[in-house]
Amino acid sequence: MQLFDTHCHFQESGCADNPQDMTQKLWAKAGSPSSNDIIARAQASDVTGFMCVGCAYTDSVRAISTAAAHDNVWASIGIHPHEAKVHLDDPALLEKFAILATEPKVKAVGECGLDYYYENSPRQDQQKILRFQIELALKHNLPMIFHVRDAFEDFWPIFDQYQGIRGVIHSFTATQKELDEILARDLYVGLNGIMTFTKQEAQLAAAKAVPLDRLVLETDAPFLTPAPYRGTICEPKHVRTTAEFLADLRGESLATIANATTQNARKLFDL
Ligand SMILES: [Zn+2]
């Protein structure tokens, strides 16, 4: 059995250049495990493929280096909506970012999207940097990893202005209505540990309704540790916990979930 973590951030483990950065802080709390250790623990849980997802320029460069060092790790380059303003204000940085798309192990663009829940960057800037990344992905024929939080009503009109976008809505926690919109556009749906501890029935009902051929699994490590491991740092190995939970919820075998989601991940990222 093989599982695939389509969304994790372990390229930041051991990095300490940004004391504000929550990702770096969490990895430090976990003792800054090496990529080798994280991958070995994941493999012991049958998690054998990893997409390291960038949220900013430097983070994307690190994702590429981590991918270069390991056979089963790939990289996605992205500017998170939280980081929109900093990047928009620096055209030279954006230019350097765009060049990363030609690196051999870069298999996606994102995470990018809109986050109106935190709104750490102005909405206009979030929309501009989203468009920039959509155009970059289309130019290089790369799929996209979208982060959309409390913002689908602005996200779809932008998305629909373009033809041929492929990708995944990561950390899906919405309801049947949003699921229908996603499926109508042939996107994949990424589910993670939130499913194991959510109290919202509508989220679980939607997770149950995702067609098997559209489903991919992720951790968002070091965030979103699934139950019953809440309170510890999330690692890619925890994909298995979410897979087991979903197998139960959906009435499918673990092997069925594992096979389908791993195959979907490979198809999504052209691996
Ligand atoms: Zn993420």
Residues whose N, C-alpha, C, O or C-beta is under 5 A from the ligand:
A	BS01	ZN	D220
